[in-house]
Amino acid sequence: MKKTVVASLIVIVSLAFAVVCAGCTSSTTPSPSPGSTTAVAGNGTALGNATVIDVMQGQNFTMQLQSNPSTGYHWEPTYDNSTITLVNRAFITGSTPAPGAPGADVFTFQGTKTGSSFITFNYISPANETTNSVNYTITCTTHKISTGNAVLVSKAQNFTIQQLSNPSTGYRWVLEYTNATLRLVNETFASNVSASNASVVGAGGTELYTFRATETGTGSIVLSDVSPANQTVNTVPYSVLITS
């Protein structure tokens, strides 16, 4: 069963840069040691203990993993840099940016060569020991497809996805998600305009959607870019893996 929620948007801008844009907020509440990943969600199919994500050559995609640097734990990716390029990594704090607050590590990659390759995220302890690993198989193709993006979160935890938006254009985001494992907690628009310049007309911003993972397993989220003529011009999918 799907639920549909409508929000505003600008003509589609790369999701990867929306996720890590400056001034955006996020609300991810992680545990320091998520469980193993053996299932698949979203665009791909299961391949051993890896989640398969389909991407287009030259297109950015993101991996968002719950994290809390104050614990001393952190995620480190290993990958073949002849086929995948790390574009950016950032930590997004929770909705209450207090010292020690949890959040999410967001890694932005680009597929530079067609074919299949692997990304392994190791969760490293303060003693420099690997306490957990999360595996992804990246299938890069020249065919036009929606960007594959992944979120790893624990059951009963919140996470936020973000997308650049501009309500003045008449475009809007239409949101669909798996309500058997996900619940939409909040949606809000964060304007790029400061309070002192609130009179600026036509300014863009960021749509933020906060979800709660309600059950272990997999889920999917799809953001559709809908024009003023009510036509879908692009889609941005997420694969969500929920651990215990």
Phi and psi in degrees as GROMACS dihedral restraints (atoms count N, CA, C in turn):
[ dihedral_restraints ]
;  ai    aj    ak    al  type     phi  dphi    fc
    3     4     5     6     1  -118.2    20    10
    4     5     6     7     1   150.1    20    10
    6     7     8     9     1  -113.2    20    10
    7     8     9    10     1   148.6    20    10
    9    10    11    12     1  -121.7    20    10
   10    11    12    13     1   129.6    20    10
   12    13    14    15     1  -126.4    20    10
   13    14    15    16     1   137.8    20    10
   15    16    17    18     1  -106.2    20    10
   16    17    18    19     1   132.8    20    10
   18    19    20    21     1  -138.3    20    10
   19    20    21    22     1   169.2    20    10
   21    22    23    24     1   -86.5    20    10
   22    23    24    25     1   161.4    20    10
   24    25    26    27     1  -159.1    20    10
   25    26    27    28     1   164.4    20    10
   27    28    29    30     1   -93.2    20    10
   28    29    30    31     1   163.7    20    10
   30    31    32    33     1   -53.1    20    10
   31    32    33    34     1   138.1    20    10
   33    34    35    36     1   -50.3    20    10
   34    35    36    37     1   129.8    20    10
   36    37    38    39     1  -118.3    20    10
   37    38    39    40     1   149.3    20    10
   39    40    41    42     1   -48.9    20    10
   40    41    42    43     1   126.2    20    10
   42    43    44    45     1   -58.5    20    10
   43    44    45    46     1   -39.2    20    10
   45    46    47    48     1   -57.5    20    10
   46    47    48    49     1   -41.8    20    10
   48    49    50    51     1   -77.4    20    10
   49    50    51    52     1   -25.3    20    10
   51    52    53    54     1   -67.2    20    10
   52    53    54    55     1   -38.5    20    10
   54    55    56    57     1   -65.4    20    10
   55    56    57    58     1   -36.2    20    10
   57    58    59    60     1  -105.7    20    10
   58    59    60    61     1    14.5    20    10
   60    61    62    63     1   -65.4    20    10
   61    62    63    64     1   148.8    20    10
   63    64    65    66     1   -69.2    20    10
   64    65    66    67     1   141.4    20    10
   66    67    68    69     1    86.4    20    10
   67    68    69    70     1    -7.3    20    10
   69    70    71    72     1   -79.6    20    10
   70    71    72    73     1   153.4    20    10
   72    73    74    75     1  -115.9    20    10
   73    74    75    76     1   160.0    20    10
   75    76    77    78     1  -143.2    20    10
   76    77    78    79     1   160.5    20    10
   78    79    80    81     1  -134.7    20    10
   79    80    81    82     1    69.8    20    10
   81    82    83    84     1  -107.4    20    10
   82    83    84    85     1   129.5    20    10
   84    85    86    87     1  -117.1    20    10
   85    86    87    88     1    94.5    20    10
   87    88    89    90     1   -91.8    20    10
   88    89    90    91     1   164.4    20    10
   90    91    92    93     1  -102.7    20    10
   91    92    93    94     1   154.7    20    10
   93    94    95    96     1   -74.1    20    10
   94    95    96    97     1   -11.2    20    10
   96    97    98    99     1  -143.2    20    10
   97    98    99   100     1    81.2    20    10
   99   100   101   102     1   -67.5    20    10
  100   101   102   103     1   160.5    20    10
  102   103   104   105     1   -76.7    20    10
  103   104   105   106     1   179.2    20    10
  105   106   107   108     1   -74.7    20    10
  106   107   108   109     1   157.2    20    10
  108   109   110   111     1  -113.2    20    10
  109   110   111   112     1   118.5    20    10
  111   112   113   114     1  -129.6    20    10
  112   113   114   115     1     0.8    20    10
  114   115   116   117     1  -119.1    20    10
  115   116   117   118     1   173.8    20    10
  117   118   119   120     1  -129.4    20    10
  118   119   120   121     1   148.9    20    10
  120   121   122   123     1  -137.2    20    10
  121   122   123   124     1   162.6    20    10
  123   124   125   126     1    83.5    20    10
  124   125   126   127     1  -133.4    20    10
  126   127   128   129     1   -73.7    20    10
  127   128   129   130     1   -22.9    20    10
  129   130   131   132     1  -105.6    20    10
  130   131   132   133     1  -164.8    20    10
  132   133   134   135     1  -129.8    20    10
  133   134   135   136     1   159.1    20    10
  135   136   137   138     1   -70.3    20    10
  136   137   138   139     1   138.6    20    10
  138   139   140   141     1  -140.2    20    10
  139   140   141   142     1    93.4    20    10
  141   142   143   144     1    64.2    20    10
  142   143   144   145     1  -127.6    20    10
  144   145   146   147     1  -102.9    20    10
  145   146   147   148     1    21.5    20    10
  147   148   149   150     1  -109.2    20    10
  148   149   150   151     1   147.6    20    10
  150   151   152   153     1   -94.5    20    10
  151   152   153   154     1   130.2    20    10
  153   154   155   156     1   -92.5    20    10
  154   155   156   157     1   126.9    20    10
  156   157   158   159     1  -120.5    20    10
  157   158   159   160     1   127.1    20    10
  159   160   161   162     1   -94.4    20    10
  160   161   162   163     1   131.3    20    10
  162   163   164   165     1  -135.6    20    10
  163   164   165   166     1   160.9    20    10
  165   166   167   168     1   -97.5    20    10
  166   167   168   169     1   139.8    20    10
  168   169   170   171     1   -56.4    20    10
  169   170   171   172     1   130.5    20    10
  171   172   173   174     1    85.0    20    10
  172   173   174   175     1    -0.6    20    10
  174   175   176   177     1  -102.9    20    10
  175   176   177   178     1   141.7    20    10
  177   178   179   180     1   -79.1    20    10
  178   179   180   181     1   148.7    20    10
  180   181   182   183     1  -144.4    20    10
  181   182   183   184     1   159.1    20    10
  183   184   185   186     1  -126.5    20    10
  184   185   186   187     1   152.2    20    10
  186   187   188   189     1  -123.8    20    10
  187   188   189   190     1   123.5    20    10
  189   190   191   192     1  -117.7    20    10
  190   191   192   193     1   117.6    20    10
  192   193   194   195     1  -123.9    20    10
  193   194   195   196     1   133.4    20    10
  195   196   197   198     1   -60.7    20    10
  196   197   198   199     1   143.5    20    10
  198   199   200   201     1  -159.3    20    10
  199   200   201   202     1   162.4    20    10
  201   202   203   204     1  -152.7    20    10
  202   203   204   205     1    94.4    20    10
  204   205   206   207     1   -58.2    20    10
  205   206   207   208     1   -24.3    20    10
  207   208   209   210     1   -65.9    20    10
  208   209   210   211     1   -17.9    20    10
  210   211   212   213     1   -81.4    20    10
  211   212   213   214     1   -13.5    20    10
  213   214   215   216     1    91.5    20    10
  214   215   216   217     1    -8.4    20    10
  216   217   218   219     1   -85.5    20    10
  217   218   219   220     1   151.8    20    10
  219   220   221   222     1  -157.0    20    10
  220   221   222   223     1   158.0    20    10
  222   223   224   225     1   -92.6    20    10
  223   224   225   226     1   137.3    20    10
  225   226   227   228     1  -129.1    20    10
  226   227   228   229     1   122.7    20    10
  228   229   230   231     1   -88.9    20    10
  229   230   231   232     1   145.8    20    10
  231   232   233   234     1  -123.0    20    10
  232   233   234   235     1   138.2    20    10
  234   235   236   237     1  -163.7    20    10
  235   236   237   238     1   165.7    20    10
  237   238   239   240     1   -86.2    20    10
  238   239   240   241     1   106.3    20    10
  240   241   242   243     1   -76.3    20    10
  241   242   243   244     1     2.4    20    10
  243   244   245   246     1   -84.6    20    10
  244   245   246   247     1   -13.9    20    10
  246   247   248   249     1  -121.0    20    10
  247   248   249   250     1   -21.3    20    10
  249   250   251   252     1  -132.4    20    10
  250   251   252   253     1   137.1    20    10
  252   253   254   255     1  -116.7    20    10
  253   254   255   256     1   132.1    20    10
  255   256   257   258     1   -81.3    20    10
  256   257   258   259     1   115.6    20    10
  258   259   260   261     1   -86.5    20    10
  259   260   261   262     1   -40.6    20    10
  261   262   263   264     1  -164.7    20    10
  262   263   264   265     1   151.8    20    10
  264   265   266   267     1  -135.1    20    10
  265   266   267   268     1   143.1    20    10
  267   268   269   270     1  -151.2    20    10
  268   269   270   271     1   154.6    20    10
  270   271   272   273     1  -107.5    20    10
  271   272   273   274     1   124.9    20    10
  273   274   275   276     1  -102.6    20    10
  274   275   276   277     1   121.9    20    10
  276   277   278   279     1   -76.0    20    10
  277   278   279   280     1   167.5    20    10
  279   280   281   282     1   -73.6    20    10
  280   281   282   283     1  -179.7    20    10
  282   283   284   285     1   -66.1    20    10
  283   284   285   286     1   -22.8    20    10
  285   286   287   288     1  -113.9    20    10
  286   287   288   289     1    94.8    20    10
  288   289   290   291     1   -75.5    20    10
  289   290   291   292     1    62.9    20    10
  291   292   293   294     1   -92.2    20    10
  292   293   294   295     1   158.5    20    10
  294   295   296   297     1   -55.9    20    10
  295   296   297   298     1   131.7    20    10
  297   298   299   300     1    82.7    20    10
  298   299   300   301     1     4.1    20    10
  300   301   302   303     1   -72.3    20    10
  301   302   303   304     1   143.0    20    10
  303   304   305   306     1   -76.0    20    10
  304   305   306   307     1   170.7    20    10
  306   307   308   309     1  -168.7    20    10
  307   308   309   310     1  -139.6    20    10
  309   310   311   312     1  -144.6    20    10
  310   311   312   313     1   139.2    20    10
  312   313   314   315     1   -86.0    20    10
  313   314   315   316     1   125.0    20    10
  315   316   317   318     1  -115.9    20    10
  316   317   318   319     1   120.3    20    10
  318   319   320   321     1  -111.3    20    10
  319   320   321   322     1   125.2    20    10
  321   322   323   324     1  -106.2    20    10
  322   323   324   325     1   122.8    20    10
  324   325   326   327     1  -118.5    20    10
  325   326   327   328     1   167.9    20    10
  327   328   329   330     1  -136.1    20    10
  328   329   330   331     1   133.7    20    10
  330   331   332   333     1   -80.7    20    10
  331   332   333   334     1   116.8    20    10
  333   334   335   336     1  -103.0    20    10
  334   335   336   337     1   -12.0    20    10
  336   337   338   339     1  -143.1    20    10
  337   338   339   340     1   137.1    20    10
  339   340   341   342     1   -68.6    20    10
  340   341   342   343     1   154.9    20    10
  342   343   344   345     1   118.4    20    10
  343   344   345   346     1  -169.8    20    10
  345   346   347   348     1  -107.1    20    10
  346   347   348   349     1   140.6    20    10
  348   349   350   351     1  -147.7    20    10
  349   350   351   352     1   176.6    20    10
  351   352   353   354     1  -127.0    20    10
  352   353   354   355     1   145.5    20    10
  354   355   356   357     1  -124.7    20    10
  355   356   357   358     1   127.0    20    10
  357   358   359   360     1  -116.7    20    10
  358   359   360   361     1   124.1    20    10
  360   361   362   363     1  -100.0    20    10
  361   362   363   364     1   120.8    20    10
  363   364   365   366     1  -102.6    20    10
  364   365   366   367     1   134.0    20    10
  366   367   368   369     1   -93.0    20    10
  367   368   369   370     1   111.3    20    10
  369   370   371   372     1  -100.1    20    10
  370   371   372   373     1   130.7    20    10
  372   373   374   375     1   -83.0    20    10
  373   374   375   376     1   169.5    20    10
  375   376   377   378     1   -59.8    20    10
  376   377   378   379     1   -23.6    20    10
  378   379   380   381     1   -87.1    20    10
  379   380   381   382     1    10.7    20    10
  381   382   383   384     1    65.3    20    10
  382   383   384   385     1    31.1    20    10
  384   385   386   387     1  -105.3    20    10
  385   386   387   388     1   143.2    20    10
  387   388   389   390     1   -82.0    20    10
  388   389   390   391     1   116.0    20    10
  390   391   392   393     1   -99.8    20    10
  391   392   393   394     1   -14.9    20    10
  393   394   395   396     1  -165.0    20    10
  394   395   396   397     1   155.8    20    10
  396   397   398   399     1  -136.6    20    10
  397   398   399   400     1   143.3    20    10
  399   400   401   402     1  -125.3    20    10
  400   401   402   403     1   128.4    20    10
  402   403   404   405     1  -113.5    20    10
  403   404   405   406     1   138.6    20    10
  405   406   407   408     1  -130.2    20    10
  406   407   408   409     1   138.0    20    10
  408   409   410   411     1  -102.3    20    10
  409   410   411   412     1   123.0    20    10
  411   412   413   414     1  -102.7    20    10
  412   413   414   415     1   118.8    20    10
  414   415   416   417     1  -103.6    20    10
  415   416   417   418     1   111.4    20    10
  417   418   419   420     1  -102.3    20    10
  418   419   420   421     1   129.9    20    10
  420   421   422   423     1  -134.2    20    10
  421   422   423   424     1   160.1    20    10
  423   424   425   426     1   -86.8    20    10
  424   425   426   427     1   -10.1    20    10
  426   427   428   429     1   -71.0    20    10
  427   428   429   430     1   146.8    20    10
  429   430   431   432     1   -73.9    20    10
  430   431   432   433     1   116.5    20    10
  432   433   434   435     1  -139.3    20    10
  433   434   435   436     1   164.6    20    10
  435   436   437   438     1   -72.0    20    10
  436   437   438   439     1   146.9    20    10
  438   439   440   441     1   -63.5    20    10
  439   440   441   442     1   137.2    20    10
  441   442   443   444     1   -91.0    20    10
  442   443   444   445     1   129.3    20    10
  444   445   446   447     1  -133.3    20    10
  445   446   447   448     1   148.0    20    10
  447   448   449   450     1  -128.5    20    10
  448   449   450   451     1   144.2    20    10
  450   451   452   453     1  -129.1    20    10
  451   452   453   454     1   131.3    20    10
  453   454   455   456     1  -113.3    20    10
  454   455   456   457     1   126.1    20    10
  456   457   458   459     1  -150.4    20    10
  457   458   459   460     1   156.5    20    10
  459   460   461   462     1   -91.1    20    10
  460   461   462   463     1   155.3    20    10
  462   463   464   465     1   -57.0    20    10
  463   464   465   466     1   140.7    20    10
  465   466   467   468     1    74.2    20    10
  466   467   468   469     1     8.6    20    10
  468   469   470   471     1  -103.0    20    10
  469   470   471   472     1   154.5    20    10
  471   472   473   474     1   -96.4    20    10
  472   473   474   475     1   151.6    20    10
  474   475   476   477     1  -148.3    20    10
  475   476   477   478     1   156.9    20    10
  477   478   479   480     1  -125.3    20    10
  478   479   480   481     1   135.0    20    10
  480   481   482   483     1  -111.5    20    10
  481   482   483   484     1   152.2    20    10
  483   484   485   486     1  -133.3    20    10
  484   485   486   487     1   150.2    20    10
  486   487   488   489     1  -150.6    20    10
  487   488   489   490     1   134.4    20    10
  489   490   491   492     1   -61.1    20    10
  490   491   492   493     1   146.3    20    10
  492   493   494   495     1  -152.5    20    10
  493   494   495   496     1   155.1    20    10
  495   496   497   498     1  -150.6    20    10
  496   497   498   499     1    97.0    20    10
  498   499   500   501     1   -58.4    20    10
  499   500   501   502     1   -25.8    20    10
  501   502   503   504     1   -68.1    20    10
  502   503   504   505     1   -17.4    20    10
  504   505   506   507     1   -78.9    20    10
  505   506   507   508     1   -17.2    20    10
  507   508   509   510     1    89.9    20    10
  508   509   510   511     1   -10.3    20    10
  510   511   512   513     1   -78.6    20    10
  511   512   513   514     1   155.8    20    10
  513   514   515   516     1  -148.5    20    10
  514   515   516   517     1   156.7    20    10
  516   517   518   519     1   -91.8    20    10
  517   518   519   520     1   132.8    20    10
  519   520   521   522     1  -109.9    20    10
  520   521   522   523     1   124.0    20    10
  522   523   524   525     1  -107.9    20    10
  523   524   525   526     1   128.8    20    10
  525   526   527   528     1  -126.0    20    10
  526   527   528   529     1   143.1    20    10
  528   529   530   531     1  -155.2    20    10
  529   530   531   532     1   164.6    20    10
  531   532   533   534     1   -83.9    20    10
  532   533   534   535     1   106.7    20    10
  534   535   536   537     1   -83.6    20    10
  535   536   537   538     1     0.4    20    10
  537   538   539   540     1   -74.8    20    10
  538   539   540   541     1   -26.2    20    10
  540   541   542   543     1  -125.3    20    10
  541   542   543   544     1   -10.0    20    10
  543   544   545   546     1  -129.3    20    10
  544   545   546   547     1   146.5    20    10
  546   547   548   549     1  -133.0    20    10
  547   548   549   550     1   129.7    20    10
  549   550   551   552     1   -75.7    20    10
  550   551   552   553     1   117.9    20    10
  552   553   554   555     1   -92.1    20    10
  553   554   555   556     1   -39.7    20    10
  555   556   557   558     1  -161.1    20    10
  556   557   558   559     1   149.4    20    10
  558   559   560   561     1  -137.0    20    10
  559   560   561   562     1   139.4    20    10
  561   562   563   564     1  -151.0    20    10
  562   563   564   565     1   159.6    20    10
  564   565   566   567     1  -113.0    20    10
  565   566   567   568     1   124.6    20    10
  567   568   569   570     1  -105.5    20    10
  568   569   570   571     1   110.8    20    10
  570   571   572   573     1   -73.6    20    10
  571   572   573   574     1   149.1    20    10
  573   574   575   576     1   -77.8    20    10
  574   575   576   577     1   -11.0    20    10
  576   577   578   579     1   -88.4    20    10
  577   578   579   580     1   132.4    20    10
  579   580   581   582     1   -72.8    20    10
  580   581   582   583     1   162.4    20    10
  582   583   584   585     1   -59.1    20    10
  583   584   585   586     1   -32.2    20    10
  585   586   587   588     1   -72.3    20    10
  586   587   588   589     1   -18.4    20    10
  588   589   590   591     1  -117.1    20    10
  589   590   591   592     1    34.3    20    10
  591   592   593   594     1   -63.6    20    10
  592   593   594   595     1   -15.1    20    10
  594   595   596   597     1   -80.7    20    10
  595   596   597   598     1    -6.0    20    10
  597   598   599   600     1   -63.7    20    10
  598   599   600   601     1   128.9    20    10
  600   601   602   603     1   -97.6    20    10
  601   602   603   604     1   139.5    20    10
  603   604   605   606     1    80.9    20    10
  604   605   606   607     1    13.6    20    10
  606   607   608   609     1   -73.6    20    10
  607   608   609   610     1   145.6    20    10
  609   610   611   612     1   -89.7    20    10
  610   611   612   613     1  -172.1    20    10
  612   613   614   615     1  -177.8    20    10
  613   614   615   616     1  -149.2    20    10
  615   616   617   618     1  -135.2    20    10
  616   617   618   619     1   131.9    20    10
  618   619   620   621     1   -86.8    20    10
  619   620   621   622     1   131.6    20    10
  621   622   623   624     1  -120.7    20    10
  622   623   624   625     1   127.0    20    10
  624   625   626   627     1  -117.8    20    10
  625   626   627   628     1   117.4    20    10
  627   628   629   630     1  -103.1    20    10
  628   629   630   631     1   125.9    20    10
  630   631   632   633     1  -115.0    20    10
  631   632   633   634     1   158.0    20    10
  633   634   635   636     1  -117.1    20    10
  634   635   636   637     1   132.4    20    10
  636   637   638   639     1   -80.9    20    10
  637   638   639   640     1   113.8    20    10
  639   640   641   642     1   -96.3    20    10
  640   641   642   643     1   -21.5    20    10
  642   643   644   645     1  -142.8    20    10
  643   644   645   646     1   151.4    20    10
  645   646   647   648     1   -70.5    20    10
  646   647   648   649     1   154.2    20    10
  648   649   650   651     1   128.4    20    10
  649   650   651   652     1  -141.7    20    10
  651   652   653   654     1  -128.3    20    10
  652   653   654   655     1   161.1    20    10
  654   655   656   657     1  -156.4    20    10
  655   656   657   658     1   173.5    20    10
  657   658   659   660     1  -141.6    20    10
  658   659   660   661     1   150.0    20    10
  660   661   662   663     1  -131.2    20    10
  661   662   663   664     1   133.1    20    10
  663   664   665   666     1  -129.2    20    10
  664   665   666   667     1   123.0    20    10
  666   667   668   669     1   -99.7    20    10
  667   668   669   670     1   123.5    20    10
  669   670   671   672     1  -109.3    20    10
  670   671   672   673     1   132.3    20    10
  672   673   674   675     1   -88.0    20    10
  673   674   675   676     1   107.1    20    10
  675   676   677   678     1  -109.2    20    10
  676   677   678   679     1   128.9    20    10
  678   679   680   681     1   -80.8    20    10
  679   680   681   682     1   169.9    20    10
  681   682   683   684     1   -59.5    20    10
  682   683   684   685     1   -23.5    20    10
  684   685   686   687     1   -85.6    20    10
  685   686   687   688     1    10.0    20    10
  687   688   689   690     1    66.2    20    10
  688   689   690   691     1    32.4    20    10
  690   691   692   693     1  -108.7    20    10
  691   692   693   694     1   138.5    20    10
  693   694   695   696     1   -81.4    20    10
  694   695   696   697     1   117.5    20    10
  696   697   698   699     1  -101.6    20    10
  697   698   699   700     1   -15.3    20    10
  699   700   701   702     1  -167.4    20    10
  700   701   702   703     1   159.1    20    10
  702   703   704   705     1  -133.6    20    10
  703   704   705   706     1   149.4    20    10
  705   706   707   708     1  -128.1    20    10
  706   707   708   709     1   105.7    20    10
  708   709   710   711     1   -95.9    20    10
  709   710   711   712     1   152.9    20    10
  711   712   713   714     1  -125.9    20    10
  712   713   714   715     1   139.7    20    10
  714   715   716   717     1  -100.4    20    10
  715   716   717   718     1   127.7    20    10
  717   718   719   720     1  -116.2    20    10
  718   719   720   721     1   124.7    20    10
  720   721   722   723     1  -111.9    20    10
  721   722   723   724     1   121.9    20    10
  723   724   725   726     1  -112.5    20    10
  724   725   726   727     1   118.0    20    10
  726   727   728   729     1   -98.7    20    10
  727   728   729   730     1   167.4    20    10
